[in-house]
Amino acid sequence: MRHSAIDWERSRAILIGVANYRDHRFPSIAAATNSLTAMHKVLTDPELCGWPTARVSVLSDPSDSREVATRIRRLAQETSGVLLLYYVGHGTLTPRGELCLSVADTDADVPDLTGVEYARIRSALYDSPALVKAAILDCCYAGRAIETLANEAAAIADHIDIRGVYTLTASDLAAHVPPPEKQSNLCTSFTGVLVELIRTGIAGRHDPLTLGDLYLELRRQLRARGLPDPNQRGTDTAHSFAFTRNAAARRVPGGGAIITSDKMSTGSTGEATPKLSDPGEPDVAHSSTTTVKPNAFYKLSRVPLGEGTFSQVFLAEHRTTGERVALKRARLNTNARSRIQREIAVQLMLAPHPNIMPILDHDPGFRWYTMPAARGTLKQLREELNEDDLASIIADLSGALEAAHQHDLVHRDISPMNILALSHESGSGLQWVIADWGLVRRPYGTNSPRLTRTGAGAGTPGFDAPELMADAQNATAAADVYSLGRVAAWFLTRTLPISGQPLLPDGPSLHWRMFVKSCTENDLKNRLTNMPALRSALTTVFMLQEDPPAIRIERLLNDVIDGHAGLKDLMTLAAAFTSDADLYFDLVARVPIGQLRRWAQTDPSSATKIAVQMAQHLRTSPWGSRDPESMTTPLMFVFAILQALAEAKELAHAMDVAISYFAADAAVDHPRQRDRTVLWLSSLQAPSDAVVAQALAGQASLVDYYRAGASPLSFALRSIFKM
């Protein structure tokens, strides 16, 4: 749901803050009052969250738990747009170990009778007709709400934008507050960071910011301050709800405006650089432009910092100002100068973006340029970083690449060596930028020389999308998605990828596996193809971090069986864990046959991969203590996909599945399944019969296995069975 599309008349927010308690076992929290006030202020700020004041209810130090619960339920029932609940105060546990929100009169001995059990709030939100339901809880044990509210699979459907519930919580255990003597002017730690994040925005991100965007940066900032990790959980796409305008999107470093492709850009030399896609002007003609040697202005280091095919990079110092910079100089080989010229043009156009390497100075003849000296590349700094840093880096760089894609520019060479860390303007932390734009694919219609031949490859081996090898000139934004996904895979596995071979995280990084897989599918039909989709997938990385794959698939399977969801998410998850035979036998194989057949005909490529994998497990994985009779369940799974593909005349896919199925069927050797297969073979007609005949051709043992009882109508199959 877009921020501008929110129907405020159908939306309600309720903010609850409890700072003072009658039971001395609940210490007073002055910071809770400040948090309540601060949250109300950013929520109703028209430049930020934009909620009308009349649609926001505030309860400060409420004492009657029944009145609070009743009010929440009434507001929930009356809301059909966006429903937001915020609570700050003491959280405690009921005797059953469930979260209970305290009020001023809560008795620590009987919190379930004198507080507001979260189960009651969960019920109110669950029953609400609101399209978007979000709960933000700043209290101890708030993470317990994750175990209740967001685990409910059912949600009210909004067929246009969004559906479901999003829960953001401060901590699983003890939430953090400043010392009592410092609370008079401070918020609680969780709300304080969240509010400041809303006020300042996130540089380089899109506008508006979603709940998922805020979570990733909130988690990073809280961890950086040594504070407890927040938690999030959402159903469907609730994390994509646009919560606030991005204040940082309205600010550009240096006070300037973001330059678009129809304007001129200038470096610090004052020389104008031709706009990149001016159809009437070629790139600067080398023969008519004066070249200034870099030594005239800079003292260069003797040894290059780095070297490439087209350029060298030196540490340099300005002779007058003493400023230390990195100077990139073109080599003398073919196209080197044109590559440097292109980098200058692209980076000057895009560099107001904080995550694109800026140009500080450049030669009017485009033989060299200078940029800030980096602290290091992502490859060099890998061991200093953790997965939260990775999430933040990917989110930042995706914004930079999206800005380029909006100008129809595709980088084509994203790798850990081309991602650089600059010192942050604030003096602390790192600012990650994308450099080396010399291989960028320009928009069609530009008159500058084409530097990549049609059919020629591009990119860094291992990080290059498959389509770059076939025809780099026609690359799309999906190629940069692939490379960014491979960077994540390299970071998490500490393994350099090999072009064309999958690389997926496992073990402690298992929760990243789906994200990496969706970014790095070789088949474009199965890959995320743009940066907004990549960021949406990124927000789910930590959402189900604690849940093993089997629990997640079982949850999806129950939704499928109940008719609440389609098979795509379940099968995508299964495709990420192909080595887990138990998961395939016990869960994936239980998909209802009717839905399985429809899915196979809709997505034959994915269905083939899953069916072949299931058949392989039947041949090679131990069945264990399971009932031998139940082996027909995974066999029927593969058989149903084979039948569906044959009926849809997806002949190539049907042949691949048939080869695997026949081998698995014979290996299991179940009489009833063999009879089903023989009956099907006997009924096959053109064109599927020829495909199946080819799958059996030369397999004497398989032909013998199916011969008894077979009476095929097809001439091709009769020939195979010699009838």
Stockholm file with secondary structure:
# STOCKHOLM 1.0

chainA/1-723         MRHSAIDWERSRAILIGVANYRDHRFPSIAAATNSLTAMHKVLTDPELCGWPTARVSVLSDPSDSREVATRIRRLAQETSGVLLLYYVGHGTLTPRGELCLSVADTDADVPDLTGVEYARIRSALYDSPALVKAAILDCCYAGRAIETLANEAAAIADHIDIRGVYTLTASDLAAHVPPPEKQSNLCTSFTGVLVELIRTGIAGRHDPLTLGDLYLELRRQLRARGLPDPNQRGTDTAHSFAFTRNAAARRVPGGGAIITSDKMSTGSTGEATPKLSDPGEPDVAHSSTTTVKPNAFYKLSRVPLGEGTFSQVFLAEHRTTGERVALKRARLNTNARSRIQREIAVQLMLAPHPNIMPILDHDPGFRWYTMPAARGTLKQLREELNEDDLASIIADLSGALEAAHQHDLVHRDISPMNILALSHESGSGLQWVIADWGLVRRPYGTNSPRLTRTGAGAGTPGFDAPELMADAQNATAAADVYSLGRVAAWFLTRTLPISGQPLLPDGPSLHWRMFVKSCTENDLKNRLTNMPALRSALTTVFMLQEDPPAIRIERLLNDVIDGHAGLKDLMTLAAAFTSDADLYFDLVARVPIGQLRRWAQTDPSSATKIAVQMAQHLRTSPWGSRDPESMTTPLMFVFAILQALAEAKELAHAMDVAISYFAADAAVDHPRQRDRTVLWLSSLQAPSDAVVAQALAGQASLVDYYRAGASPLSFALRSIFKM
#=GR chainA/1-723 SS CCGGGCCGGGCEEEEEECCCCSSTTSCCCHHHHHHHHHHHHHHHCTTTTCCCGGGEEEEESCCCHHHHHHHHHHHHHHCSSEEEEEEESCEEECTTSCEEECCTTCCTTCHHHHSEEHHHHHHHHHHCCCSEEEEEEESTTGGGGGGTGGGCCCCCCCSSSCCSEEEEESCSSCCCCCCGGGGGGCCCHHHHHHHHHHHHCCTTSCSSEEHHHHHHHHHHHHHHTTCCCCEEEESTTGGGCEEECCGGGGCCGGGCCCCCTTSCEECTTCCEECCTTCTTCCSCCGGGSCCCCGGGTEEECSSCSEECSSEEEEEEEETTTCCEEEEEEECSSTTHHHHHHHHHHHHHHHTTSTTBCCCCEECTTSSEEEEECCSEEHHHHGGGCCHHHHHHHHHHHHHHHHHHHTTTCBCCCCCTTSEEEEECTTSSSEEEEECCCTTCBCCTTCCSCCCSCTTCCCSCTTTSCHHHHHHGGGCCHHHHHHHHHHHHHHHHHTCCCCTTSCCCCCGGGGGGHHHHHHHSCSSGGGSCCSHHHHHHHHHTTTTTTTSCHHHHHHHHHHHHHTTSSCSHHHHHHHHTCTTCHHHHHHTGGGSCHHHHHHHHHHSHHHHHHHHHHHHHHHHHSCCTTSCGGGGHHHHHHHHHHHHHHHHTTCHHHHHHHHHHHHHHHHHHTCHHHHHHHHHHHHHCCTTHHHHHHHHHTTCHHHHHHHHTTCCCSCHHHHHHTTC
#=GC SS_cons         CCGGGCCGGGCEEEEEECCCCSSTTSCCCHHHHHHHHHHHHHHHCTTTTCCCGGGEEEEESCCCHHHHHHHHHHHHHHCSSEEEEEEESCEEECTTSCEEECCTTCCTTCHHHHSEEHHHHHHHHHHCCCSEEEEEEESTTGGGGGGTGGGCCCCCCCSSSCCSEEEEESCSSCCCCCCGGGGGGCCCHHHHHHHHHHHHCCTTSCSSEEHHHHHHHHHHHHHHTTCCCCEEEESTTGGGCEEECCGGGGCCGGGCCCCCTTSCEECTTCCEECCTTCTTCCSCCGGGSCCCCGGGTEEECSSCSEECSSEEEEEEEETTTCCEEEEEEECSSTTHHHHHHHHHHHHHHHTTSTTBCCCCEECTTSSEEEEECCSEEHHHHGGGCCHHHHHHHHHHHHHHHHHHHTTTCBCCCCCTTSEEEEECTTSSSEEEEECCCTTCBCCTTCCSCCCSCTTCCCSCTTTSCHHHHHHGGGCCHHHHHHHHHHHHHHHHHTCCCCTTSCCCCCGGGGGGHHHHHHHSCSSGGGSCCSHHHHHHHHHTTTTTTTSCHHHHHHHHHHHHHTTSSCSHHHHHHHHTCTTCHHHHHHTGGGSCHHHHHHHHHHSHHHHHHHHHHHHHHHHHSCCTTSCGGGGHHHHHHHHHHHHHHHHTTCHHHHHHHHHHHHHHHHHHTCHHHHHHHHHHHHHCCTTHHHHHHHHHTTCHHHHHHHHTTCCCSCHHHHHHTTC
//
